[in-house]
Amino acid sequence: MEHLINKAESLARQKKYDEAFELLEQADKKNNPVASYALGTWYLHGTYVEKDLRKAIYYLNKASHGEVKEAFYDLAVCYEKGVGVKKNLQKAFENYLTASYLGDKDSLYEIVRCLYYGIGVKENRTFSELLYNKIFKLPKSKNKNQESKRHRRPVFA
């Protein structure tokens, strides 16, 4: 099944998006979580397909059941911003935690940010700063607006 993903990636790089899409759908039907994640990002960003947030959330959730750490991160951003789902800061925080547990490094920063500002969790600036300094060993920004997070780029884009 991995050959389908590799072939889809190759086709996308050759700008043969329709063929790549078909292969991703085939892999998704065989319950390949990487294919589900790729489709989710394509629909989330409207890359190579028409943007469809309902389908994006469906595929991201499906990928998360396969423990794709990036799917948890993107779902967290969706819940935090209310993109394709009802805004739910607690679910956002929980998804950042899961992504982090699975090894996603970007989500560590988001956990620190959520703790610092009380986003989806009780504010705990002392713990947030401790984590930040332990994990990143960098000076902490004081500007909430400066710390903007975005969805990751679509897979194979």
C-alpha positions as CSV (number, residue, x, y, z in Angstrom):
1,M,0.0,0.0,0.0
2,E,2.9,2.3,0.6
3,H,3.7,2.1,-3.1
4,L,0.3,3.9,-3.8
5,I,1.4,6.8,-1.5
6,N,4.9,7.0,-3.2
7,K,3.3,6.9,-6.6
8,A,0.8,9.6,-5.6
9,E,3.5,11.8,-4.3
10,S,5.5,11.3,-7.5
11,L,2.5,12.2,-9.6
12,A,1.7,15.3,-7.6
13,R,5.3,16.5,-8.1
14,Q,4.8,16.0,-11.8
15,K,1.6,18.1,-11.5
16,K,-0.6,15.1,-12.4
17,Y,-3.0,15.9,-9.5
18,D,-6.0,14.0,-10.8
19,E,-4.0,10.8,-11.0
20,A,-2.4,11.4,-7.6
21,F,-5.9,12.0,-6.1
22,E,-7.2,8.7,-7.5
23,L,-4.3,6.8,-5.9
24,L,-4.7,8.6,-2.6
25,E,-8.4,7.6,-2.6
26,Q,-7.5,4.0,-3.4
27,A,-5.0,3.9,-0.5
28,D,-7.6,5.6,1.8
29,K,-10.2,3.0,1.0
30,K,-7.6,0.4,2.1
31,N,-7.4,2.4,5.4
32,N,-4.0,4.0,4.9
33,P,-3.9,6.8,7.4
34,V,-1.2,8.7,5.5
35,A,-3.5,8.8,2.4
36,S,-6.3,10.0,4.6
37,Y,-4.1,12.8,6.0
38,A,-3.0,13.8,2.5
39,L,-6.7,14.0,1.3
40,G,-7.6,15.9,4.5
41,T,-4.9,18.5,3.9
42,W,-5.9,18.9,0.2
43,Y,-9.5,19.6,1.1
44,L,-8.5,21.8,4.1
45,H,-6.4,24.1,1.9
46,G,-8.3,23.6,-1.4
47,T,-5.1,22.4,-2.9
48,Y,-5.6,20.4,-6.2
49,V,-9.3,20.0,-5.2
50,E,-12.1,22.4,-4.3
51,K,-11.9,23.4,-0.7
52,D,-14.3,21.4,1.4
53,L,-14.0,21.7,5.2
54,R,-16.5,18.9,5.9
55,K,-14.4,16.4,3.9
56,A,-11.2,17.9,5.4
57,I,-12.4,17.2,8.9
58,Y,-13.6,13.7,7.9
59,Y,-10.2,12.7,6.5
60,L,-8.2,14.4,9.3
61,N,-10.3,12.5,11.9
62,K,-9.8,9.3,9.9
63,A,-6.0,9.9,9.8
64,S,-6.0,10.6,13.6
65,H,-7.4,7.1,14.2
66,G,-4.3,5.9,12.5
67,E,-2.2,8.0,14.8
68,V,-0.9,10.4,12.3
69,K,0.6,13.1,14.5
70,E,0.2,15.8,11.9
71,A,-3.5,15.1,11.7
72,F,-3.9,15.8,15.4
73,Y,-2.0,19.0,15.0
74,D,-4.2,20.2,12.1
75,L,-7.3,19.1,14.0
76,A,-6.1,21.2,17.0
77,V,-5.8,24.2,14.8
78,C,-9.3,23.6,13.4
79,Y,-10.8,23.4,16.9
80,E,-8.9,26.4,18.1
81,K,-10.0,28.6,15.2
82,G,-13.4,27.0,14.5
83,V,-12.4,25.9,11.0
84,G,-14.8,23.2,9.8
85,V,-15.8,22.4,13.3
86,K,-17.4,24.2,16.2
87,K,-14.7,26.1,18.1
88,N,-13.6,24.1,21.1
89,L,-10.5,25.2,22.9
90,Q,-10.4,22.2,25.2
91,K,-10.4,19.8,22.2
92,A,-7.7,22.0,20.6
93,F,-5.5,21.6,23.6
94,E,-6.2,17.8,23.8
95,N,-5.2,17.4,20.2
96,Y,-2.0,19.4,20.6
97,L,-1.2,17.1,23.6
98,T,-1.9,13.9,21.5
99,A,0.2,15.3,18.6
100,S,3.0,16.0,21.1
101,Y,2.7,12.5,22.6
102,L,3.1,11.0,19.1
103,G,6.3,13.0,18.6
104,D,5.1,16.2,16.9
105,K,7.6,19.0,17.9
106,D,5.5,21.9,16.7
107,S,2.7,21.0,19.1
108,L,5.1,21.4,22.0
109,Y,5.2,25.1,21.4
110,E,1.4,25.2,21.1
111,I,1.0,23.4,24.4
112,V,3.3,26.0,26.1
113,R,1.3,28.8,24.4
114,C,-2.0,27.3,25.6
115,L,-0.8,27.0,29.1
116,Y,0.6,30.5,29.1
117,Y,-2.7,32.1,27.9
118,G,-5.2,29.6,29.3
119,I,-6.4,28.3,25.9
120,G,-8.4,25.2,26.5
121,V,-6.7,24.6,29.8
122,K,-6.3,26.5,33.1
123,E,-3.7,29.3,32.7
124,N,-0.4,28.4,34.3
125,R,2.3,30.8,33.3
126,T,4.8,29.5,35.7
127,F,4.6,26.0,34.3
128,S,4.4,27.3,30.7
129,E,7.6,29.3,31.2
130,L,9.3,26.3,32.8
131,L,8.4,24.1,29.9
132,Y,9.3,26.7,27.4
133,N,12.8,27.2,28.9
134,K,13.3,23.5,29.3
135,I,12.2,22.6,25.8
136,F,13.3,25.5,23.7
137,K,15.9,27.3,25.9
138,L,15.0,30.5,24.2
139,P,13.7,33.8,25.6
140,K,9.9,33.9,25.7
141,S,7.9,36.3,23.6
142,K,5.5,38.5,25.5
143,N,3.4,39.3,22.5
144,K,0.4,36.9,22.1
145,N,-0.3,38.1,18.5
146,Q,3.3,37.4,17.5
147,E,2.8,33.7,18.1
148,S,0.5,32.9,15.2
149,K,0.1,29.2,14.3
150,R,-1.0,28.0,10.9
151,H,-2.1,24.8,9.4
152,R,0.8,23.0,7.8
153,R,1.2,22.9,4.1
154,P,-0.9,20.3,2.2
155,V,0.8,17.0,1.8
156,F,2.7,16.7,-1.5
157,A,2.3,20.5,-2.2
